[in-house]
Amino acid sequence: MTRVDEHPAPSYSPAAAPVAADLLDGVRERLARDAAPLSPQLVARALRDQGHPVGDATVLAVHDALQRDVVGAGPLEPLLRLEGVTDVLVNGPGAVYVDRGRGLELTGVRFPDDQAVRRLAQRLAATAGRRLDDASPHVDLRLPDGSRFHAVLSPLARPGTTLSLRVPRSTVFTLDELVATGAVPEAGAALLRQVVERRLAFLVSGGTGSGKTTLLNALLSVVDPTDRIVLVEDAAELRPAHAHVVALEARPANIEGAGEVTLRTLVRQALRMRPDRLVVGEVRGAEVVDMLAAMNTGHEGGCATVHANSAADVPSRVEALALAAGLSREATHSQLRSAVDVVVHLGRGRDRRRRVRELGVVGEGDRGVEVQVGVGFGDDGRLVPGPGLDRLTALVEP
């Protein structure tokens, strides 16, 4: 994590002066009792009925505080609008962080107490029709604006209720833009274009927040415009700049526990939709079995993302997911060997910036399927040949 004094603090609109909790609670109760919309006039009337002095400054301060409490993401809204922000993280009321591509930065935003964080979490969950309370203390969902939202209530989470907001990019990075920002080395971009043009099946691997979705968006954007891309995602994050995209999104069960549509179900549905490119946004469970089966049905150029520590660790990661879903080790390796050609691995360098680190090739090893590094990339973008370079070259050459 980046220390806050290593570079300037994020620039955001400062919050209004703090308002006493008893003033807010009293007005909040009045609004709930009268079921009335928030307005400065109603705030003034509620304060007057409580015997508080009513001045323009007080009324506006209370109104603004309640407005932040009931509209959008509350005090987090200015952070979500910052240029380049990908994540906003709340660790209880006293610590709010942002990620702008160079590691986590502590901001000056604070909540008055854990109840304020809890209220915001519950309101955001409610906008997506989800329940968040002591009986159901965690939630993972997509907000109406496309943001990915995750929350865990205290006391399960310490030092208080935690929120994680993944901010969708309004426009998709092109491969050339990723080269310009240093996320993809120039030599790596040429190889990645060849992977897509040769219709090789590939996995994009990396840790959380390493840029897997950003890179996959860019790669799908260079797919032949005559191809039909069918996306299957747990939460819709992929928005490639492509002429023919159909997206399927999983649905969790409702409050009554009904209506769930799993990723496994959607992968099977996607196969009936005549895809030229079948894309699974993130493989992290039993859907790995259907993904491997789908990529072995003649659909060239399929791809997915998966969490892994390195390109070489991808087979063991896929094996673990498949074993949990009931597929044997032998069957998993057999499917993986024929389904996937290339692994693109992303990570952070010493400067904490996200970038492509390795391109690996899938092949047979002593103990089953293995991924050999074809080329690696240093922090300076320098290409480092690996033991799988000849196999990678043979795959990407026309």
N, C-alpha and C positions, 0 to 999 in steps of 0.2 A: 504494500500500500504506500502511495506517495504521501510524504509529509506535507502538511498544508503550507509550510513556509518555503517549499522548494520552488513554487511558482505562484503567480498571483491567484488570490481567491476568486471563485467564479463571480461574474458580474450579474447581479439580478436585482430586481426592484426590492428595496428594503421593506420589511413588514411595518405596518403601522405600529404606533406606540402600544404597549401592552394595556389590556383592559382588565379590570378586576373581575375575577371569576364569578363573584356573586352577582355582578351586573349582568354578565352574559347568561348565567343560569336563570335568573329571574325573567329576562326577556325571552329566553328560549322556551321556558315553561308557558309563558303567555301565548307565544306563537303556536305551540302545540295544542294548548287548550282551546284557542279560538280558531284553529285550522286556517289561519290567515296568511296571506303571502307577506314576505319580508318587505318592509318599506321604512324610510326614515320616520314617517308619520306614526307608524305603529310602534316603532322603537321609542319615540318620544312619549307616546301615551303609556307604554308599559313602564318606562322609567318613572314617569310622574305618579303612576298608581302605586309604585313601590316606595315613594317618598324620596327618590333621589333627585338631586338638582339636575335640571334639564337645560344644558347649553348646547349650542350648535356643535362644538368640538366633541362633546361627550356623545351626542346622538350619532354623529358621523363615525366616531371611533367604534362604538358598539355595532352600528350597522355594518361597517367594513369587516369587523371581526367575524360577525355572524355570516356575512356574505362569503367570506373565505371558508367558513365552516360548512356551507351548504351548496357551494357551486364549484364544479370542476374538482381539481385535486387540492383545494384549499391552499395552505401556505406553500405547497410543493409546486403549484402551477407555474410560478416564474422560473423555477429550475427546469421544468419540462420544456420550456420555450427557449432555453439557452442553445446557441449554435453548437452543434456537434455532440450534444449530450445523448448517450446511449442508455444509461441506467441512472435511476435515482433510488437510493437505498436509505431506509430509516431504521436506525438501531435504537428503538425507544425514543422518548421525547427529547433527549439531549444531544443526539448525534445524527445528522443528515449528510449523506455523501452523494457526490455525482461522479460519473465516469465520462470523460470527454475524449477517450481514446489513449490516454497516457497514465492510466491508473486511477485509483480512487482519490478524490479530493474532499476534504471536510469543508462544509459550507457554514454560513452563519445562521441558517434557518434552525429554529428551535420550536418545540411545542410546549405549551404551559405544563402539561402533565400527560401521563399515559392514557387517561380517559380521552384526551383530545385525539391522540393517535388512533385509539380504538374506534372512536366515532367516525373518523375519516375512513378507516379500513372497512367498517360496516356499511358506510354509505356507498363507497366504491363497489363493494360486493353486491349491494342491492341493485345498483344500476344494471348489473348483468343477471339479475334474478337469482342470486345465490345467497345462501344463509351463512352468517358468520357470527357465532356466539360461543358460549362456554360448552355447549353440546356439540358444536361443529367448529373447532377453534382454528382451522386453517382453510385456505382457499387458494386456488390457482385458476385464473380465468383471463379472458381477453375483454378489455373495456370497449365501449362503443367507438372510441376514437382509434382503436387498433392497438393500444398499449397492452403489454402483457403485465398482469398484476398478480402478485403473490403476497399473502399475509399470514402471519402466525401470531395469535393473541398471547399475551402474557397470562399466567405465569409459565406457560410452555416455553415461551421465548424470553430470554434475558439479554439485556437489562430492561426490557419492556417489549411491547408489541412491535414487531418488525414488519416493514413493508418493503417490497421490491417492485419497482416499475421499470419495465423494459420499453424504451421509447422507439416506435417505428420511425424509420427515416422516410420523409415525405417524398423524396426522389431516390431512385436506385443508383448506387455507384456503378459506373461503367468500369470495365477492366482497365482502361487507360487512366481513369481517375485513381484507381487503387495503386497503379504504378506510380502516379504523380505523388501520392501521399506516402509512398514507401511501404505500403502493406503487401504489395506484390512486386518482387524484383522483375526487371525488364525481361531478363532471360526466362524467368518463371512464367511470365505472361504469355510468351510465345509458345511454351510447352503446354500451358493450360488451354490455349486456343486450339492447339492440335488435338488434345484429348477430346474436346467437344466436337471438333470437325470430324474426327475419326470415329465418332459415335462409341467411344469407349465407356464402359460402365465404371463409375467411380464413387468413392466415399470421401466425404470431407470430414476430417477428424480434428479434435482439439478440445480444450477445456471450456468451461462456461465463460462466455464473454470474450472468446478468442477471435470472433469475427466469422464463424462458420456460415451463418445466414447471409451476411453481407457478401461474402465471396460467392456463395451459391447463387445469389441473385444476379451477380455480375456474369457468372458463367452461363446461366440460363438465358440471359439477355443476348448472348451471341449464338444461340442455337438457330439453326436454319428456320427462317420465318414460315416456311411451309409445314414445319413439324407441329403436331398437336401435343402440348405439354399438359399432363394431368398431375396436379399437386395434391398430396395427401398430408395434412398436418394436424397435430394436436391443437395448436393455436395458430391462426393464420398470421404468418410473418413474412413469407415469401411473396414478393410482388415484382417478378421479373418484367423488364421492358420488352415484351414479346407480343406478337400479334395474335397468338392463339393459345390462351391459357385457360384451363378449367381447374378450379380449386375446390377441394373437399375439406371440410373442417370437422373434427371430432366434436361430440357434444357430451358433457357430463350429465349425470343424473340430476333431476330437479329435486326440490325440497322433499318430495314424496318418495324419492329414490327410483323414479321411473324416467324413461326417455333417453337413457344413455346410448350413444353410438360410439363405438370404440374405433381406434385407429386400425385394428385388424379388420374390422368390418369394411371400413372405407377402402383399404388396400384391395380387398376382393372386389368391391364395386368398381374401383378404378380400372381393373383389368377388363371389365365389360364395356368400357367407354372408348375403346379404340385409341389408346394412347400411342403416340410415337415415342414419347419420353415419359416414363413414369418416375415421379419424384416423391420421395418420402422425406418430409421436412426434418424430422428428428426421430431416430430409432433409439428407444430407451426401454423397451419392454417386449412383450410377446409378439408384437407386430414384426419383429425381426424375421420370424419364420415365414410370414407371408411376403415380406419384402424380398427375401432370398428366393422364394418360389417364383415371385413375379419377375425378378430379374433373370430367371432361367427359362422364361417362356418366349424367348425370341424378341423381346422388347429391348433393342439396343439403346445404349446411351442413358440408361437409367442411373439414378443417383440418389444419395441420401446423406444425412449428417449423423455423426455418432460421437459420443464423448470418449476420448482416449488420451493417454499421456504422450503417445508418439505413434508414428505410422506403424512401427513394428508391433505395437501393443494392440492394434485393431483386431487381429484374429482372436486373441484371447478375450477381448471385450465382447465381440460378436458371439463367441462360444459360450460365454457366461450367460448372456441374454437368452440364447437359444436353449441352453440346458434348462433354465428356469421355465421355459415355455414347453418343455417336454421333448425337444429334439435332441437326439443323441450327438455325441461329439463327432463320430464318424460322418453322420449325415450332414452336420453343420459344416464341416470342413469340405465335404464333397460339393455342397451347394455353393459355399463361398468361393471355392476354386473356380467354378465355372460361371459364377455370377458377376464377379468384380474383377476389373483389370488394374485399376490404379487407385491409390490412396493419396489424398492431398491433406497434409497435416499443417495446422496453424498453431501458433503459440506467441508468447510475448518474449521480446528480447530483454537484454539488461536495462534498456531504457524504458521498459514497460509498454512499448508500442506493439500493437498486434500486427503480425505479418506471417506470410507463408514460410514455413521452415523446411518442409521436406515434400518431395514427390516420391512415392514408393510404388513398387509393382508387386502384384500378388502372384505367388507361385508355390510350387511344392517344396517343402523342407523336410528335414529329418523326422520331425514329429507332427507332420501334417502341413496345413497351409501356413505360409509365412509371408511377411511383407519385407522385401529388401528395398533399402533406400536407393533410388535411382540418382537423384541429386538432392543435396541439401543447400541451404542458403544461410550465409552468415548475417550478422546484424547490418553489415554494409552492403548486403545484396549480392555479395560475391558467390558465384556458383561453385559448389564443392561436389565433385563426382563421387558417387557411391558405388557399392558392389553390384547394384542392379541397373547401372547405366545402360549397358548393352541391351538388356531386355526392354527398358523404357524406350530407348531409341527405336528398337524394332517395332514397338507398338504404335508410336506416334508418326513414324515416317510413312508417307503415302505408298 
